[in-house]
Amino acid sequence: IIRFTALNLAELAATVVQQHQMAAHRKQIEIATEFPAEAVMVQADASALDQVLDNLVSNAIKFSPAGKRIFVTVRQADGRGECIVRDEGPGFTEEDKARMFKRYGRLSARPTGGEASTGLGLSIVRKLTQEMHGELFCESVPGSGATFTIRLPQPTE
């Protein structure tokens, strides 16, 4: 059940990044963040949003080779709050893009550190984002990483 509350997207994203620092460190992956000084408020469900951000950041770590970087950016855009997670992993083929949001849709990329992959993550991310009246975008070029953007409505005063 989705319970909408006003949430600071930058604060939630910072917490998720913090939770993944050890895993990133183990793979010599640097997580670079860019958060605005002022709060970026969104109308969302705290646990659903946490699950979405957790999934995107953990995927970026899981599929990135050692020594790469992940960039997590929060910003306001067109009256919405945006969180962008970009990695320098293998990226996605066109076939991957067609399958990535389906349940158990296995993609060509494999975890780089032997991590488990259920194939459920992105289907859940999309479902939760839609339930929060948000949008989810993926841009990717095979061989040069992937960028996932979630866009959520801002609270109405």
WODA-V460276 format. One line per field, one symbol per residue. phi: phi as a letter, one per 30 degrees, with the letter a starting at -180 (. if undefined). A space follows every 50 residues. Layout:
# WODA-V460276
phi: ???
This chain:
# WODA-V460276
phi: .dcdbdbdddddddddeedcedddeechcccccbcddddcdbcacedddd dddedddddedeccdeicbbccbbacbhibcbbcccbcddibdddeddcd cddhddcddcecbiddbdicedddeddddddcicbbbbcabejbibbcbc bbdcdcd
